[in-house]
């Protein structure tokens, strides 16, 4: 019992340790979402359903064999009244009189009957069969593209949820670096104040700046917790379990190629475009299936039965009779009240609407790609500009510190340079974030 309890404790601890150490890169987070997101699971089940539909359609052309067993026992055997002509015939054959046991009521069935048989049916020709089979295979392609569309949507959601914690981490790195710098400067400033060279106001300004930075760190820590919770929800990860991320902006930030920015648009890279095309193909099959419905269909059948009849159950007064039959069954459609004609007309209208939707989708994709390329170039230019601004703001801040330490600058100049540096750093992080978002959006609209 102690051993079993220890084993359970070990398994629980090991499981807890796995969650405690759960760290995801962006690619790992996307893969986890592919396996646990409920919308993707539903889309995968639709593929299984489509495969079952193919099997269902195919079964219509496979010969079927059925066995039957039938037993019947008359609690009271039905009788029929014989016509008068039979009575006259019996009189003539019996010297003009009826036999003493004669009755004008007779039973034409025996009390017990038992039949066992096999029925074989096969489809020989049906014009709509192969078309329906092709349509079911096309439907599988349709739901497969829908799965890819759903996966892309989930991937975009995970990316959008993964980036905010990264931005918070970048801000925390810069804030902690700035705090370390301010703490060192505060020590020097206090020493200078104690030596009587500066006022208490200079010390107070630094302490206020330091307190503000520490408050901002606490706020960012809470923001990161909220951002990670949303990431867990998007991934399908247990919200109450700990999770951390391993990537940083430098890992994820890759620049677009010339092909990304200038190559012709390949619509087939977009799964929703393939879904639209397959949907139109399904309407084409629907038209052909209904047109094939005007053709005759031919089926064949073979039936074999072995039956028993007798007043006693399987007694000597009974007899066994084999029966077999084979034949063809031809179904010729003549008039269906214009049912198929209406279905064909509706399918043609649906196909024309699909063609218009595809044209509209092409225009939409063109607009998305054009805007995404422009937004990316704008974000790239802004990021490069902000990177230069950070270097310049850092240079100004370092210079004001040197002047302040040398006694030729004021603490107000240091504070102003410090605020400008912090704001420039924030602008640079935001610019890099926008560049990363715009690159991800460009990849999405290009179908990468």
C-alpha positions in Angstrom: 0.0 0.0 0.0 2.8 2.4 0.9 4.5 1.6 -2.4 1.3 2.3 -4.4 0.9 5.6 -2.5 4.5 6.6 -3.2 3.9 5.8 -6.9 0.9 8.0 -7.1 2.8 10.8 -5.4 5.6 10.4 -7.9 3.3 10.5 -10.9 1.5 13.6 -9.5 4.8 15.3 -8.8 6.2 14.4 -12.2 3.0 15.7 -13.9 3.2 19.0 -11.9 6.9 19.3 -12.9 6.0 19.0 -16.5 3.6 21.9 -16.3 6.0 23.9 -14.1 8.6 23.6 -16.9 6.3 24.2 -19.8 8.1 26.6 -22.1 7.0 27.2 -25.6 8.6 28.8 -28.6 6.1 30.3 -31.1 6.3 27.2 -33.4 5.8 24.9 -30.4 2.8 27.0 -29.3 1.3 26.7 -32.8 1.8 23.0 -32.9 0.2 22.6 -29.4 -2.8 24.6 -30.6 -3.1 22.4 -33.7 -3.4 19.4 -31.4 -5.7 20.9 -28.7 -7.8 23.6 -30.3 -11.4 22.5 -30.5 -12.2 24.1 -33.8 -9.4 22.2 -35.4 -10.6 19.0 -33.8 -14.0 19.6 -35.3 -12.5 20.2 -38.8 -10.5 17.0 -38.5 -13.7 15.1 -37.6 -15.3 16.6 -40.8 -12.5 14.9 -42.8 -13.3 11.5 -41.1 -16.9 12.1 -42.0 -16.0 12.8 -45.6 -14.1 9.6 -45.8 -17.1 7.7 -44.4 -19.2 9.4 -47.1 -16.9 8.1 -49.8 -17.3 4.6 -48.4 -21.1 5.1 -48.3 -21.2 6.2 -51.9 -18.9 3.4 -53.0 -21.1 0.8 -51.3 -24.0 1.6 -53.7 -22.1 -0.1 -56.5 -20.9 -3.1 -54.6 -23.1 -6.2 -54.7 -25.1 -6.9 -51.6 -25.9 -10.3 -50.1 -28.8 -10.7 -47.6 -30.0 -13.8 -45.8 -33.6 -14.3 -44.8 -35.3 -16.8 -42.4 -39.1 -16.9 -42.2 -41.2 -19.3 -40.1 -45.0 -19.3 -40.1 -47.4 -21.3 -38.0 -51.2 -21.1 -38.5 -53.0 -21.3 -35.3 -56.1 -21.9 -37.3 -55.7 -22.9 -40.9 -57.7 -20.7 -43.3 -60.2 -22.6 -45.5 -62.0 -21.7 -48.8 -65.4 -22.7 -50.0 -65.3 -24.9 -53.1 -67.3 -23.8 -56.1 -70.4 -25.9 -57.1 -68.7 -27.1 -60.3 -66.2 -29.2 -58.2 -69.1 -30.8 -56.3 -70.6 -31.9 -59.7 -67.3 -33.3 -60.9 -67.0 -35.4 -57.7 -70.6 -36.6 -58.1 -69.9 -37.8 -61.6 -66.8 -39.6 -60.5 -68.5 -41.3 -57.6 -71.6 -42.8 -59.3 -73.7 -39.6 -59.0 -73.4 -39.4 -55.2 -71.1 -37.5 -52.9 -68.7 -39.3 -50.6 -69.8 -39.4 -46.9 -66.8 -37.3 -45.8 -67.2 -34.7 -48.5 -67.1 -31.0 -47.4 -67.3 -28.0 -49.6 -64.7 -26.3 -47.4 -61.0 -27.0 -48.1 -57.6 -25.7 -46.8 -55.0 -24.9 -49.5 -52.1 -24.3 -47.0 -50.4 -26.4 -44.5 -50.2 -25.5 -40.8 -46.4 -24.9 -40.7 -44.0 -23.3 -43.3 -40.4 -22.5 -43.0 -38.2 -20.6 -45.5 -34.5 -19.8 -45.6 -32.9 -18.0 -48.5 -30.1 -15.8 -49.9 -30.7 -12.7 -52.0 -27.9 -11.2 -54.1 -28.4 -7.7 -55.7 -25.9 -5.9 -57.9 -25.9 -2.5 -59.6 -25.1 -3.0 -63.3 -25.5 0.5 -64.6 -26.4 3.8 -63.0 -25.1 7.0 -64.7 -25.1 9.0 -61.4 -23.1 6.5 -59.4 -19.6 7.4 -60.6 -20.5 11.1 -60.6 -21.6 10.9 -57.0 -18.4 9.0 -56.1 -16.3 11.8 -57.7 -18.4 14.4 -55.9 -17.8 12.7 -52.5 -14.0 12.7 -53.2 -14.2 16.4 -54.1 -16.0 17.0 -50.8 -13.1 15.4 -49.0 -10.8 17.9 -50.7 -13.2 20.6 -49.7 -13.2 19.8 -46.0 -9.4 19.3 -46.2 -9.0 22.8 -47.4 -11.4 24.0 -44.7 -9.1 22.3 -42.1 -6.1 24.2 -43.6 -8.2 27.4 -43.4 -9.0 26.7 -39.7 -5.4 25.9 -38.9 -4.2 29.2 -40.5 -6.8 31.0 -38.5 -5.7 29.3 -35.3 -2.0 30.0 -36.2 -2.8 33.7 -36.6 -4.6 33.8 -33.3 -1.6 32.1 -31.5 0.8 34.5 -33.2 -1.3 37.5 -32.1 -1.5 36.2 -28.6 2.2 35.2 -28.4 3.6 38.7 -29.4 2.2 40.8 -26.5 4.1 38.9 -23.8 7.3 39.3 -25.9 6.7 43.1 -26.0 6.3 43.1 -22.2 9.5 41.2 -21.9 11.4 43.7 -24.1 10.0 46.5 -22.0 11.0 44.8 -18.8 14.5 44.3 -20.0 14.9 48.0 -20.8 13.2 49.1 -17.6 15.4 46.9 -15.5 18.5 48.2 -17.3 17.3 51.8 -16.8 16.6 51.0 -13.1 20.1 49.7 -12.7 21.5 52.8 -14.3 19.4 55.1 -12.1 20.3 53.2 -8.9 24.0 53.7 -9.7 23.4 57.4 -10.5 21.3 57.8 -7.3 24.2 56.5 -5.2 26.6 59.0 -6.8 24.1 61.8 -6.5 23.5 61.1 -2.8 27.3 61.1 -2.2 27.5 64.4 -4.0 24.7 65.8 -2.0 26.2 64.7 1.3 29.4 66.5 0.1 27.3 69.7 -0.2 27.7 70.2 -3.9 24.1 69.7 -5.0 20.6 70.2 -3.5 18.2 67.7 -2.0 16.0 68.4 -5.0 18.4 66.6 -7.3 18.2 63.5 -5.1 14.4 63.7 -4.9 14.1 63.8 -8.7 16.1 60.6 -9.1 14.2 58.8 -6.4 10.9 59.8 -8.0 12.1 58.6 -11.4 13.2 55.4 -9.9 9.9 54.9 -8.1 8.0 55.4 -11.3 10.1 52.9 -13.1 9.6 50.3 -10.4 5.8 50.9 -10.5 5.9 50.4 -14.3 7.7 47.1 -13.8 5.0 45.9 -11.5 2.3 47.0 -14.0 4.1 45.2 -16.8 4.4 42.0 -14.7 0.6 42.0 -14.3 0.1 42.7 -18.0 2.3 39.8 -18.9 0.2 37.5 -16.7 -2.9 38.6 -18.5 -1.3 38.2 -21.9 -0.1 34.7 -21.0 -3.6 33.7 -19.9 -5.0 34.7 -23.3 -2.2 32.8 -25.0 -3.1 29.7 -23.0 -6.8 30.1 -24.0 -5.8 30.4 -27.7 -3.6 27.4 -27.5 -6.1 25.2 -25.6 -3.7 25.0 -22.7 -4.9 24.7 -19.1 -5.3 28.3 -17.9 -4.5 27.4 -14.3 -1.2 25.8 -15.2 2.1 27.8 -15.5 3.5 28.7 -19.0 6.4 30.6 -20.2 7.7 31.6 -23.7 11.2 31.2 -25.0 11.3 33.3 -28.2 12.2 37.0 -28.4 11.6 39.6 -31.0 15.0 39.0 -32.6 14.2 35.3 -33.0 10.9 36.0 -34.8 11.8 39.1 -36.7 12.7 38.1 -40.3 12.6 40.6 -43.1 10.6 40.1 -46.3 12.2 39.1 -49.5 11.9 40.8 -52.8 9.6 38.0 -53.9 7.3 38.7 -51.0 7.1 42.4 -52.0 6.9 42.1 -55.8 6.0 38.6 -57.0 2.6 38.0 -58.7 -0.1 36.8 -56.4 -0.7 33.1 -56.4 -4.3 32.7 -55.3 -4.0 29.0 -54.9 -1.7 29.5 -51.9 -4.8 30.7 -50.0 -6.8 27.7 -48.6 -10.0 29.7 -48.6 -9.6 30.3 -52.4 -9.2 26.5 -52.9 -12.3 26.0 -50.8 -14.3 28.3 -53.0 -13.0 26.6 -56.2 -13.8 23.1 -54.8 -17.3 24.4 -53.8 -17.9 25.4 -57.4 -16.7 22.0 -58.6 -19.2 20.3 -56.2 -22.0 22.3 -57.9 -20.8 21.0 -61.2 -21.0 17.5 -60.0 -24.5 18.2 -58.6 -25.6 19.3 -62.1 -24.2 16.2 -63.7 -25.7 13.9 -61.0 -29.2 15.2 -61.7 -28.7 15.0 -65.5 -27.5 11.4 -65.1 -30.8 10.8 -63.3 -32.6 11.0 -66.6 -30.8 7.8 -67.8 -32.1 4.3 -67.1 -30.5 2.3 -64.3 -30.0 -1.5 -64.5 -29.7 -3.9 -61.6 -29.4 -7.6 -61.3 -30.5 -10.0 -58.7 -30.2 -13.7 -57.7 -32.4 -15.3 -55.1 -32.3 -18.9 -53.7 -34.7 -20.2 -51.0 -35.2 -23.6 -49.4 -38.6 -24.0 -47.8 -40.5 -26.6 -45.8 -44.3 -27.0 -45.5 -46.2 -29.5 -43.4 -49.0 -29.8 -40.8 -46.5 -31.1 -38.2 -43.2 -29.2 -37.5 -40.6 -30.9 -39.6 -42.6 -34.2 -39.6 -42.9 -36.9 -42.1 -46.0 -35.4 -43.6 -44.1 -32.3 -44.7 -41.8 -31.7 -47.6 -38.9 -29.5 -48.5 -38.9 -27.4 -51.7 -35.9 -25.5 -53.2 -36.6 -22.3 -55.2 -34.1 -20.2 -57.2 -34.6 -17.2 -59.4 -32.4 -14.7 -61.3 -33.3 -11.6 -63.2 -32.7 -8.0 -64.2 -34.4 -4.9 -63.0 -34.5 -1.8 -65.3 -35.7 1.5 -63.9 -36.6 4.0 -66.7 -37.4 7.5 -65.5 -40.3 8.9 -67.5 -41.7 11.9 -65.6 -40.8 13.3 -62.1 -42.8 16.4 -62.1 -39.7 18.5 -63.2 -38.0 17.7 -59.9 -34.5 17.1 -61.5 -35.0 20.1 -63.8 -35.5 22.4 -60.9 -32.5 20.9 -59.1 -30.3 21.4 -62.1 -31.4 25.0 -62.4 -30.7 25.7 -58.8 -27.2 24.1 -59.1 -26.4 26.3 -62.1 -27.5 29.4 -60.2 -25.3 28.3 -57.2 -22.4 27.7 -59.5 -22.8 31.2 -61.1 -22.9 32.7 -57.7 -19.7 30.8 -56.8 -18.0 32.2 -59.8 -18.9 35.7 -58.7 -17.7 35.0 -55.1 -14.4 33.7 -56.5 -13.9 36.9 -58.5 -14.8 39.0 -55.4 -12.3 36.9 -53.4 -9.6 37.5 -56.0 -10.2 41.3 -55.7 -10.2 41.0 -51.9 -6.9 39.1 -51.9 -5.3 41.7 -54.3 -6.3 44.5 -51.9 -5.0 42.6 -48.9 -1.7 41.9 -50.5 -1.3 45.4 -51.7 -2.1 46.9 -48.3 0.0 44.3 -46.4 3.1 45.2 -48.6 2.6 48.9 -48.0 2.1 48.4 -44.3 5.2 46.3 -44.1 7.4 48.8 -45.9 6.0 51.6 -43.7 6.7 49.5 -40.5 10.2 48.7 -41.8 11.0 52.3 -42.4 9.6 53.3 -39.0 11.6 50.6 -37.2 14.8 51.7 -38.9 14.1 55.3 -38.0 13.3 54.5 -34.4 16.5 52.5 -34.1 18.5 55.6 -35.1 16.5 57.7 -32.7 17.3 55.3 -29.8 21.0 55.6 -30.5 20.7 59.4 -30.6 18.6 59.6 -27.4 21.2 57.3 -25.7 24.0 59.6 -26.8 22.2 62.7 -25.5 21.4 61.0 -22.2 25.1 59.9 -21.8 26.3 63.4 -22.6 23.9 65.0 -20.1 25.1 62.6 -17.4 28.7 63.4 -18.1 28.0 67.2 -18.0 26.0 66.7 -14.7 28.9 64.7 -13.1 31.3 67.4 -14.3 29.2 70.1 -12.7 28.4 71.9 -15.9 24.8 70.5 -16.3 21.6 70.5 -14.3 19.6 67.7 -13.0 16.6 69.0 -15.0 18.6 68.4 -18.2 19.3 64.8 -17.0 15.7 64.2 -16.2 14.5 65.6 -19.6 17.1 63.4 -21.4 16.1 60.4 -19.3 12.4 60.9 -20.2 13.3 61.3 -23.9 15.3 58.2 -23.8 12.6 56.1 -22.2 10.0 57.4 -24.7 12.3 56.7 -27.6 13.0 53.2 -26.3 9.2 52.6 -26.1 8.7 53.9 -29.6 11.4 51.6 -30.9 9.9 48.5 -29.2 6.5 49.4 -30.6 8.0 49.9 -34.0 9.6 46.5 -33.9 6.3 45.0 -32.8 4.5 46.6 -35.7 7.2 45.4 -38.1 6.7 41.8 -36.8 2.9 42.1 -37.0 3.1 43.5 -40.5 5.5 40.7 -41.6 3.2 38.0 -40.1 0.2 39.6 -41.8 2.1 39.7 -45.1 2.9 36.0 -44.8 -0.8 35.3 -44.1 -2.2 37.2 -47.1 0.4 35.6 -49.4 -0.6 32.1 -48.1 2.7 31.2 -46.6 
